[in-house]
Every structure is written in structure tokens, then in C-alpha cells.
Amino acid sequence: MSKMEFTISFFGDFVTNHPENIKFSNDILKVISDSDINCINFEAPITINSKPALKSGPTIKQSAEAITFIEKSGFNVVSLCNNHMFDFGVESAKLTKQSFLKSYTIGIGNREEAYKPLIIAKNGYRIAIFALCQQEFYVFGDDEYDCLEYGCAWVNCNYVERLISKAKEECDYVFVFPHCGVENIPIPIPEWRSKYKSLIDAGADAIIASHPHIIQGCEFYNGKPIYYSLGNFYFERESSLDTWCKGLVVTLVINETGVKILNSFIKKNGDVLELDPEGKTEFEKLCNTLNDVDEYKKCLDEILTDLSPLYLEYYRRCFNSISKKMGLRKFIRTVRLINKDYTEWLLLHNLIRCESHRWLFLRILKRLETTK
């Protein structure tokens, strides 16, 4: 069968409760219309009740009209594999998945569904797409220990690399769309760099990630691109951070000569999404930092310095609460303690379980040890 050109674009995080207000510039509309496949991360569920799930961190939701907007706008592959999809419980997550009638949803379901790649056969190519998430609430663990019946696929599950290798045997290209990383920092921490390279070693042809809500740099490993964060595509909630309103769209043009990569830098100006003329220069600086060992170490050290007080305060708050309320021994024995003051335990659980928080805090501790 002869092969024709095939184009796939990846977009960052999307949240809205007022999709009727969103306006795309003609440049953004062209990026979408020129792509055969448009992948986006749908960051929060639509809800069937207003009671949030028991978890740490903010809970967010979207209107049912957001799904209609996504599908009418031309997005046809939707990742529901993220840290907010279960903010209002399992039933709301299931409703969100079921409400996408024209798009493929990926990365969520029972264990088999969540880890199953979407395989698209088009223009003579077979393309596999995985959606994976760092381990926060309602994310599957390793199967021999996990009792979760419905959740998101975990990027560090012990058989993820095998699934990618198997998909590569059956497909021309394998793309991984993870939702991982430390929020609001301009570079990935070393552990995520290593993890994504292991996915390339397993057979992935590109890693294109979201979650940090800020554009991070890109590097090539064994000739394959790793985009560490696309930033936000459209996030209705405002932020004082300038980076919050900026994003990156990565387009892969596939033909018989290989893969051509196009970057579109975007910004949210009020309710209008338009191209960001300054985005390319800023992005190139980030990429250069990843490729310069000394500059990367310097940037990482600055990040650890900035975040040390915050993470030390998190742990101080957690353990002070534990010691005052019940003591460490009782806390360890009590598997399911639920009361009005459960916030600290939920926070501690997530700080330990989530790779990004755990890895970052270990680096903070190591840095404190070596600077004493």
C-alpha cells in the first residue's frame, strides 16, 4: 500500500467552563485543520455532583459544553490521563469518558483500557499513542499490589516499556503523551529526563509531555524528540505567572522520508488564543540549557534553592499534625483514617507517592546535606 503524508499535532492542557467565550486566531485554526490527528489533554472532568473527591491539592471541573467545543474544534484524540480527572470521583470520570462521542479517549478506564494504546491506521501508516501519568490519586500502581478498578495509566508501571516495545513491533510509529513533571519550573528534573529516555529505548519515536503548566525545553535522544512540557493550551483560571498563558503545539509531519517537526508557540490573550512571536526565542534558550551540562546544573540548583522552603514547610506541617493528633506509630497502623483534619495526611500521602514530589524533595535533602 502506498503511503501518503500523515500529520499529527499535540496540544497542552485544556480547562474551561465557558467555551462559548474562546476564540482561536486564524493561525491556530490552520494548525488544527491541517492536522489529521489533533491530540489534547482534557485536564478536568465534567461532573454529576458537586462533592469533590478526597485528595490533596485543588479540585477543578469543566462544563459539559467543553466536550462539545473540543469535538467541534477538530480535536479527535483526547487524553483523560491526568491528576485532575478524578477530582469529583470515579463516576464523573466515567461520565467524561462516555461523553466524548466523536473522539478517541486514551489513558483511562479499567487497567486493560487505561494502558491500551490507541492505534490509528491512516494513509498507509500505523500509529500508536499512549497516554500515561505520574502517580497521584486514582492512578494505577503495579498490578500485584494494586486494587484500583478504574483509573489512569501510570508511567512508571513495571510493564510500560514492554507495552511500548510490543506496540513498536506492530506499528510504524509510537508516540507517548505523558502527564508528568514538577509544576511551574522551566526545565525537567533529571529523573524525568532519564525516564523519558528509557521510553525511547523501549521503542517510542517521540515523547510529548504536559502537566507542568509551563513550556519546558526539548532535547533529542538517539535522534528522537523529547518535549518535556507543552504548557497550557487553554486554561480558563487565571494566574499571576506570565508562563501560565503560554503554550506550545508540536506537529509531526510523517512521510516516506521520515518525520518533520513543526513548533507553534501560542499565548492566551484574554479569551483569544493566538501565536506568540516571542515563544521561539524563549524555547531555544530552554533547549540550550538542556544541552549544556553546566548551565543545566546551575538552573537546577536555583530551582532547588527556590523550592526548598516550600517543601520543608509541607513536611513540617504534615508531621506536626501527625504528632499532635495521633503519633507516628498510630498513624502507621491506621490505614484508613478519615476525619475533618485529614488534609495533612492526604498531602503527606501525595508528597511520598508522586514521583515528581518525592524525587524533588530527595534532591532538596541531598543538597542540604552537602551545603551544611
Secondary structure, DSSP 8 states (H G I E B T S, - for coil): -----EEEEEEEEEE-S-GGG-EE-HHHHHHHHT-SEEEEEE-S---SSS---S-SS------HHHHHHHHHTT--EEE--STTTTTT-HHHHHHHHHH-SSSEEESEESHHHHH--EEEEETTEEEEEEEEE-S-TTB---TTT---SSEE-BTT-TTHHHHHHHHHHH-SEEEEEEE-S-TT-SS--HHHHHHHHHHHHHT-SEEE-B-SSSB--EEEETTEEEE--BBEEEE-S--S-GGGGEEEEEEEEEETTEEEEEEEEEEEETTEEEE-TTHHHHHHHHHHHHH-HHHHHHHHHHHHHHHHHHHHHHHHHHHHHHHHHT-HHHHHH-S---STTTHHHHHHHHHHHSHHHHHHHHHHHHHHHHH-
